[in-house]
Amino acid sequence: MYRAKKLQIFSGTANLALTTEIAEHIGISLGKAEIKRFSDGEVSIYIGESVRGANVFIVQPICYPANENLMELLIMMDAMKRASAKSINAVLPYYGYARQDRKTRARDPITAKLVADLLTTAGADRVITMDLHAGQIQGFFDIPVDHLKSLPILSNYFLGKNLIDAVVVSPDMGGVTRARELAERLKLPIAIIDKRRPEPNVAEVMHIIGNVEGKTVIMIDDIIDTAGTISLGAQALLEHGAKDVYACCTHPVLSGEAIKRLEESPIKKIVVTNTIPQKLEGTKIKVLSVAPLIGDAIIRIHEELSVSKLFD
């Protein structure tokens, strides 16, 4: 049982189940916070216990409804700052608005930087997040960022499957580094799907780079949103001779018809984490918990120990 009077964990409404699991892993009670709405929809927050001099950790993924959850987090941090918390640590298992991290067309916003500025201005002293859509987003902050990775959790699952003659596949060029890290952990080769995206949420497979014929494929991505990319990629891999296709990701956004699309796809199993809460209707989806990893990171930050040791 971990005991520390000056460590307190609070949760917004985005993923209360995950926050509760994190607190249980650490061995402390969840902080008391009352989150309501005024009749016009404005967020009303009351912190029900003293946080003076405490290292406060607020767990709140910026998932659907993203705007509501982001405002909850900002207002909660403001409350903590005005209540004299020693440090305010924003724990974002899923960093929303990260997909617009650069200008690809004239007059595009850079929302990943905007959210970073909002968090800092609201009072965050540190951000703990997991598998950012682009690693360079860490540089958008002028405060410390602890970037956790789900690869140890995902790789342990597939090591337990004892897959024979397998290959790790990146669904696009941008995910090659992620695929290579998983391949190194599993001691497997990698392949790459060369795709183009003519418009948001629409993907077209162009080529398969690497050998997938007769192999069991593990596709890895950071986000599965509409599931169009992953389903289209799985079909293309089978057409190129792959034997079976597994898929995994950290953040199961699964918007719109995504679950139905995955169920109808040729993918054998989709492995995800609980950074985003799920009301799963499908039989192919396996959810792994990131609570122990986030909990260990919080303890190390509180005790001023190295977080990178968790990934050695």
C-alpha positions as CSV (number, residue, x, y, z in Angstrom):
1,M,0.0,0.0,0.0
2,Y,1.5,3.3,-1.1
3,R,0.9,6.2,1.3
4,A,1.7,9.8,0.8
5,K,-0.4,12.7,2.2
6,K,0.9,15.1,-0.4
7,L,0.0,13.0,-3.4
8,Q,-3.6,13.5,-4.6
9,I,-5.3,12.1,-7.8
10,F,-8.4,13.6,-9.2
11,S,-10.6,12.7,-12.2
12,G,-12.7,14.5,-14.7
13,T,-15.7,12.7,-16.2
14,A,-13.9,11.5,-19.4
15,N,-12.5,8.2,-18.0
16,L,-13.4,7.8,-14.3
17,A,-12.9,4.0,-14.5
18,L,-9.3,4.4,-15.6
19,T,-8.6,7.0,-12.9
20,T,-10.1,4.8,-10.2
21,E,-7.9,1.9,-11.4
22,I,-4.8,4.1,-11.3
23,A,-5.6,5.3,-7.7
24,E,-6.1,1.6,-6.6
25,H,-2.8,0.6,-8.2
26,I,-1.0,3.4,-6.3
27,G,-2.9,2.6,-3.1
28,I,-4.6,6.0,-2.4
29,S,-8.2,7.2,-2.4
30,L,-9.5,9.2,-5.4
31,G,-9.7,12.9,-4.7
32,K,-13.2,14.5,-4.1
33,A,-14.4,16.6,-6.9
34,E,-17.9,17.6,-7.9
35,I,-18.4,18.2,-11.6
36,K,-21.8,19.6,-12.7
37,R,-23.3,21.7,-15.5
38,F,-25.2,25.0,-15.3
39,S,-28.5,25.1,-17.1
40,D,-26.8,26.7,-20.1
41,G,-24.1,23.9,-20.3
42,E,-21.2,25.8,-18.5
43,V,-19.0,23.5,-16.4
44,S,-19.2,23.9,-12.7
45,I,-16.5,22.3,-10.5
46,Y,-16.1,22.1,-6.8
47,I,-13.0,20.5,-5.2
48,G,-14.2,18.8,-2.0
49,E,-11.0,18.6,-0.1
50,S,-7.8,20.6,0.6
51,V,-5.0,20.4,-1.9
52,R,-2.8,23.0,-0.3
53,G,0.9,22.0,-0.7
54,A,0.0,18.8,-2.6
55,N,1.3,17.3,-5.8
56,V,-2.0,17.0,-7.7
57,F,-2.5,14.7,-10.7
58,I,-5.7,15.2,-12.8
59,V,-6.5,12.4,-15.1
60,Q,-8.6,13.5,-18.1
61,P,-8.2,12.2,-21.7
62,I,-9.3,14.7,-24.4
63,C,-11.6,12.2,-26.1
64,Y,-15.2,12.5,-27.2
65,P,-16.8,14.9,-26.4
66,A,-13.4,16.6,-26.7
67,N,-14.4,20.2,-26.2
68,E,-16.4,19.3,-23.0
69,N,-13.5,17.2,-21.6
70,L,-10.9,19.8,-22.4
71,M,-12.9,22.6,-20.6
72,E,-13.4,20.4,-17.6
73,L,-9.6,19.8,-17.4
74,L,-8.8,23.5,-17.8
75,I,-11.3,24.6,-15.1
76,M,-10.2,21.9,-12.7
77,M,-6.6,23.0,-13.1
78,D,-7.6,26.6,-12.4
79,A,-9.4,25.5,-9.2
80,M,-6.3,23.6,-8.1
81,K,-4.0,26.6,-8.8
82,R,-6.3,29.0,-6.8
83,A,-6.4,26.4,-3.9
84,S,-2.6,26.5,-3.6
85,A,-1.6,23.1,-4.9
86,K,2.1,22.7,-4.9
87,S,2.2,21.3,-8.4
88,I,-0.5,20.6,-11.0
89,N,0.1,17.6,-13.2
90,A,-2.2,17.1,-16.2
91,V,-2.4,13.4,-17.0
92,L,-3.7,13.0,-20.6
93,P,-3.9,9.3,-21.5
94,Y,-5.1,10.5,-24.9
95,Y,-4.0,13.9,-26.1
96,G,-6.8,15.1,-28.3
97,Y,-6.4,17.7,-31.2
98,A,-3.0,16.2,-31.9
99,R,-3.7,15.3,-35.5
100,Q,-3.3,18.9,-36.6
101,D,0.3,19.3,-35.6
102,R,1.6,21.3,-38.6
103,K,0.3,23.4,-41.5
104,T,-0.3,21.2,-44.5
105,R,-2.4,23.8,-46.4
106,A,-2.6,27.5,-46.3
107,R,-4.5,29.0,-43.3
108,D,-4.5,25.6,-41.4
109,P,-4.6,25.9,-37.6
110,I,-2.1,24.0,-35.4
111,T,-4.4,22.7,-32.7
112,A,-1.8,20.5,-31.0
113,K,0.1,23.7,-30.1
114,L,-3.1,25.6,-29.2
115,V,-4.0,22.9,-26.6
116,A,-0.5,23.0,-25.2
117,D,-0.7,26.7,-24.7
118,L,-4.2,26.4,-23.1
119,L,-2.9,23.7,-20.6
120,T,0.1,25.8,-19.7
121,T,-1.9,29.0,-19.2
122,A,-4.5,27.2,-17.1
123,G,-1.8,26.2,-14.6
124,A,-0.2,22.9,-15.6
125,D,3.3,22.4,-14.2
126,R,3.8,19.1,-16.0
127,V,2.0,17.0,-18.6
128,I,1.9,13.2,-18.6
129,T,0.6,11.7,-21.8
130,M,0.8,8.5,-23.8
131,D,1.7,7.8,-27.4
132,L,1.4,11.2,-29.0
133,H,0.3,11.3,-32.6
134,A,3.6,13.0,-33.4
135,G,6.5,13.0,-31.0
136,Q,7.5,16.6,-31.8
137,I,4.4,17.8,-30.0
138,Q,6.5,17.5,-26.8
139,G,8.3,20.5,-28.1
140,F,5.1,22.6,-28.2
141,F,5.3,22.8,-24.4
142,D,7.5,25.0,-22.2
143,I,6.9,22.7,-19.2
144,P,8.1,19.1,-18.6
145,V,6.3,16.4,-20.7
146,D,6.5,12.7,-19.7
147,H,5.7,10.8,-22.9
148,L,4.7,7.2,-21.9
149,K,4.5,4.4,-24.4
150,S,2.1,1.5,-24.6
151,L,4.5,-0.7,-26.6
152,P,5.6,-2.8,-23.5
153,I,1.9,-3.6,-22.9
154,L,1.1,-4.4,-26.5
155,S,4.3,-6.4,-27.1
156,N,3.7,-8.5,-24.0
157,Y,0.3,-9.5,-25.3
158,F,1.7,-10.6,-28.6
159,L,4.6,-12.4,-27.0
160,G,2.0,-14.5,-25.1
161,K,0.4,-15.4,-28.4
162,N,3.5,-17.2,-29.6
163,L,2.8,-16.2,-33.3
164,I,4.9,-18.2,-35.8
165,D,6.4,-16.6,-39.0
166,A,5.0,-13.1,-38.2
167,V,5.8,-9.6,-39.4
168,V,5.0,-6.2,-38.0
169,V,3.3,-3.8,-40.5
170,S,3.0,0.0,-40.3
171,P,-0.2,1.2,-42.0
172,D,1.6,4.3,-43.3
173,M,5.0,5.9,-43.7
174,G,4.5,8.1,-40.6
175,G,4.2,5.1,-38.3
176,V,7.4,3.3,-39.3
177,T,9.3,4.2,-36.1
178,R,6.4,2.8,-34.0
179,A,6.3,-0.4,-36.0
180,R,10.1,-0.8,-35.8
181,E,10.1,-0.4,-32.0
182,L,7.4,-3.1,-31.7
183,A,9.3,-5.3,-34.2
184,E,12.5,-5.0,-32.1
185,R,10.6,-6.1,-29.0
186,L,9.1,-9.1,-30.8
187,K,12.2,-9.8,-32.8
188,L,10.3,-9.7,-36.1
189,P,10.8,-8.0,-39.5
190,I,8.7,-5.1,-40.6
191,A,6.7,-4.1,-43.7
192,I,5.1,-0.8,-44.7
193,I,1.8,0.1,-46.4
194,D,2.3,3.0,-48.8
195,K,-1.0,4.9,-48.7
196,R,-2.3,8.3,-49.6
197,R,-5.0,10.3,-47.9
198,P,-6.9,12.4,-50.5
199,E,-9.0,13.9,-47.7
200,P,-9.4,13.6,-43.9
201,N,-10.7,10.1,-42.8
202,V,-10.2,8.7,-46.4
203,A,-7.3,6.5,-47.3
204,E,-6.1,4.6,-50.4
205,V,-3.5,1.8,-50.3
206,M,-0.9,2.2,-53.1
207,H,1.8,-0.4,-52.4
208,I,3.0,-2.9,-49.8
209,I,6.7,-2.5,-49.0
210,G,8.2,-5.7,-47.6
211,N,7.4,-9.4,-47.6
212,V,4.0,-10.5,-46.1
213,E,3.3,-13.6,-48.2
214,G,2.3,-16.5,-46.0
215,K,3.0,-14.5,-42.8
216,T,0.9,-13.6,-39.8
217,V,0.7,-9.8,-39.8
218,I,0.5,-7.4,-36.8
219,M,-0.6,-4.0,-37.8
220,I,0.2,-1.2,-35.3
221,D,-1.1,2.4,-35.2
222,D,-1.4,5.0,-32.5
223,I,-5.1,5.8,-33.2
224,I,-8.0,3.8,-34.8
225,D,-10.7,6.4,-35.6
226,T,-13.1,5.4,-38.3
227,A,-11.2,2.1,-38.8
228,G,-11.1,2.8,-42.6
229,T,-7.3,2.8,-42.8
230,I,-6.8,-0.4,-40.7
231,S,-9.6,-2.3,-42.5
232,L,-8.4,-1.3,-46.0
233,G,-4.9,-2.2,-45.0
234,A,-5.9,-5.6,-43.7
235,Q,-7.7,-6.4,-47.0
236,A,-4.7,-5.3,-49.0
237,L,-2.3,-7.4,-46.9
238,L,-4.5,-10.5,-47.5
239,E,-4.5,-9.8,-51.2
240,H,-0.7,-9.8,-51.1
241,G,-0.7,-13.3,-49.5
242,A,-0.8,-12.6,-45.7
243,K,-2.1,-15.6,-43.7
244,D,-3.7,-13.8,-40.8
245,V,-4.0,-10.2,-39.7
246,Y,-4.0,-8.8,-36.2
247,A,-4.2,-5.1,-35.4
248,C,-3.3,-3.0,-32.3
249,C,-3.4,0.6,-31.3
250,T,-3.1,2.7,-28.2
251,H,-6.1,5.0,-28.6
252,P,-9.4,3.4,-29.8
253,V,-11.3,6.5,-30.9
254,L,-13.7,4.3,-32.9
255,S,-16.0,6.9,-34.1
256,G,-19.1,6.5,-36.3
257,E,-19.3,3.0,-37.9
258,A,-15.8,2.0,-36.7
259,I,-16.8,-1.0,-34.5
260,K,-19.1,-2.4,-37.2
261,R,-16.4,-1.9,-39.8
262,L,-13.9,-3.8,-37.7
263,E,-16.3,-6.6,-37.1
264,E,-16.9,-7.0,-40.8
265,S,-13.1,-6.7,-41.6
266,P,-10.8,-9.7,-42.1
267,I,-8.9,-8.7,-39.0
268,K,-8.7,-11.6,-36.5
269,K,-8.2,-9.6,-33.3
270,I,-7.9,-5.8,-32.6
271,V,-5.9,-5.1,-29.4
272,V,-6.4,-1.7,-27.8
273,T,-5.8,0.0,-24.5
274,N,-8.2,1.8,-22.1
275,T,-6.8,5.3,-22.6
276,I,-10.3,6.1,-24.0
277,P,-13.3,4.5,-22.4
278,Q,-15.2,1.9,-24.5
279,K,-18.7,0.6,-24.7
280,L,-17.6,-2.3,-26.8
281,E,-20.1,-4.1,-28.9
282,G,-17.7,-6.2,-31.0
283,T,-16.2,-9.6,-30.3
284,K,-12.9,-9.0,-32.0
285,I,-11.7,-6.2,-29.6
286,K,-9.3,-7.0,-26.7
287,V,-8.8,-4.1,-24.2
288,L,-5.5,-3.9,-22.2
289,S,-5.2,-1.6,-19.2
290,V,-2.6,1.2,-19.0
291,A,-3.4,1.9,-15.3
292,P,-0.4,0.2,-13.8
293,L,2.0,2.0,-16.2
294,I,0.4,5.4,-15.5
295,G,0.3,4.7,-11.8
296,D,4.0,3.8,-11.7
297,A,4.8,6.9,-13.7
298,I,2.9,9.1,-11.2
299,I,4.7,7.5,-8.2
300,R,8.1,8.1,-9.9
301,I,7.3,11.7,-10.7
302,H,6.1,12.3,-7.1
303,E,9.2,10.8,-5.7
304,E,11.4,12.6,-8.2
305,L,12.7,9.3,-9.8
306,S,13.4,8.6,-13.5
307,V,10.3,7.8,-15.5
308,S,12.4,6.4,-18.5
309,K,13.4,3.5,-16.3
310,L,9.9,2.1,-16.8
311,F,10.8,1.4,-20.5
312,D,14.3,0.0,-20.0
